[in-house]
Amino acid sequence: MKIKPEAILFDMDGVLVDSVDAWLASLNIALSQFNHEKITRDEFIENYWGHDLHDTLDIIGVDQKAVKVCNGAYEKNLNKVKLYPNVKSTLHKLNGYKKGIITNTPKYQTHRILEKFDLNKYFDTVVTSDDVRHAKPDPEIVFKACKLLEVKPGGTIVVGDTKSDIEAGKAAGCTIIGMNIKADYTIRKMSELSEIFETIKHSQ
């Protein structure tokens, strides 16, 4: 069944790019500097993936000063971030829709990734954890993106890969497409996304 939303909001990490190894390496550098044992990849994905970094450190029990260390280390691990297959071609097929990014990744790191893979041109707005008081799973980031795009949440699709994405989108009243996670619609890879939406002509 084809759908035609007012706008599509994408989570970035885990949807557009694979950044698990980059964030894990950066977090473990920060944990080591604050005399905390490193965490495994499985533990990171199961317990912390998709969370705001501040929340992650609170859960682990490490001083918030580690945020600066982790973000600085991420710059050195940027080479570990990989673009998922068919991301650009899919975004190009969705040219007729208003599109935005809603990510718990800080603003600087977000724009470094978008620049690295030349993704800025596909999006009308980018909202990060630095732009809101409460990151996902709070719906604030969704509401802000919808306001910037001048669309209603009820007519907006959120594409995400974590429970935080789904909770934020649902709380805002959006329809959710889950990337390898149960949602209103579930897909396994980016190329399946364009099959869900009606093809529309670009307004320009």
N, C-alpha and C positions, 0 to 999 in steps of 0.2 A: 504493500500500500504506500503510495507516494504522499508526502506531506509538503506543505509550503509555509514555513514559519516566517515571522517578521525578521528574526535575526538568529544567528548561531553563535554561541559563546563556547570557546574551547579552553579547557585546561591545557597547560603546555607540557609539563613533565609527565611522561607516561602516555601522552596522546600524540603530540607532535614530535617530541624528542625522547630518546632513551638517555636519561641522566642519572640513573640509579648509581652506577659505579663512581661517577664524578662526585655526587653528594655524599656517598658512603666514605670515600677516601678523604674528603674534606672534613666530614664530621669526626672521623677517627683521628685526624691530625689535631683537631681542637680538643677532643677528649683526652688525648695523650698529654697535651700541654697543661690540662687541668687535672692531671693525675687520676684519670678515670680509665678503666680498661676498655679496649676497643670492642665494638660490637660486630657481629657477623653479618654477612649479606642477608641471610634468611631472616635474622632478627630485625634488621633494618626494614626490610620490605614488609614483614608481618606487623610490626609494632609502630613504625614511625613514618613510613612512606605516605606522602600526601598531607602530612601535618605541617603547620607553620614551624619554622626553625625554633622560635622562642618557646612554643609549646613543647616541642621535642626535648629541648634542654631541660625544661621544667619537669617533664616526665622522667627523664634520666636522672635528674637531680644535680645538674651542673650549672655553675654560675652563668648568668646571661652575658658576661664578658666574653664567653666562648663564641657568641654570635659573630663578633668581628673577626675572630681567628678563623672560623669556619668559612665565612664569606671570602676572606682573603685567600684561603687555601683553594677555594673553588676556582678562582681565576687561574691557578696553576694546573688545575685538573680539567680545564675546559676542553682539552683534546679528547677526553673520555666521553664527551657528550656526542651522541650520534643521532642524525635525523632518521626517522622511521621511513620505510619505503613508501612511495606514492603520496607523500604529504603534499608536495607542491602541485602535482597534477590534480589531486583531489580538490585542493583549495582553489585552483584555477577553474575547475568545473563549477564551483560554487560562487563564481564571481558576481552573480546577480543578487546575492544575499548580503545584508549587513553582517559583518563578522567582528568578533572581539575575542581577546584573550583575558581570562580570569585565572590568575595564578598566585599561589602562596609563595612563590619565589620572589625575593626582593627585586626592586626595580632595576638596579644596575646589572645584576646577573641576568635578569630577563632580557634586557636589551642587548647584552653581549651575545646571548644565544640567538636572538632574532637577527642580529647583524651577521653573525657567523654563517647562518644558513640563508640569508637574504629573504627573510620571511615578513618583514615589516609591510611590504607592499600589499600583502593579502588581507591586512586587518585595518579596520576603521578605528579601533580603540584598543588600548592595552591597559588593564587594571591589575596592579600587583598588591602584595600584602602591605607595601609601604603606602599605598593610597587609601587604605581603610583602617579603621580602629580595630576591627575584628576580622581575622582571616577565616577562610573556610574551615570548619563546616558552617560557620555563621553565614547567612545569606547576604550580608552587607555588600560584598564584592559583586554579587550578581545584580543587586539593585542599582549599584553605581554604574555598572557597565550598561545596563538597560537605559538608564537615564541619559548617559552620554550618547547612546545610539538612538535615543528618542523612540524607544519601543516599549511595549508592555511585557512584563515577565511572562504573563499567560500565553503570549504568542511567540515565546523565545525557546529555543532548544539549547540545552547545556550538554556538552560532550566531555565526559570525564572518565577516569579510570579508578577512582578511589571512593571509599565510603564518604569521605569529606565532600567530594564533588557532588555526589548524589544527594546528601543531606542538605547542602547549600542550595542546590537547584530546586529541590522539592519544597524547601521552606520558602523559597521565593515564588513558587507557583509555576515553575517551568516544566517542560517535558524533558526527560533525561535520556540521552543515548550513552550507554555504558560501553567502555572499551574493555572487553574481557571481564565485565562485572555485570551482575543482574541489574537491569533498569527497565524503563518503559520500552526501550529498544536496546538490543545488545549486538555489538559487532566485534569481530576479532581483529580486524585490521582497517587502516584508514581508507583503503580503496573501496570498502563496502559502504562508506558513508554517502557517497554521491548517488548510490542506488536508491537511497531512502527518500531523497528530496526531488521535487519536481524541477525539471530544467527550466530556468527562466532567463530571459535576455537581460544583459547588463543595462542598467538605467542610463548610463552615459552614452 
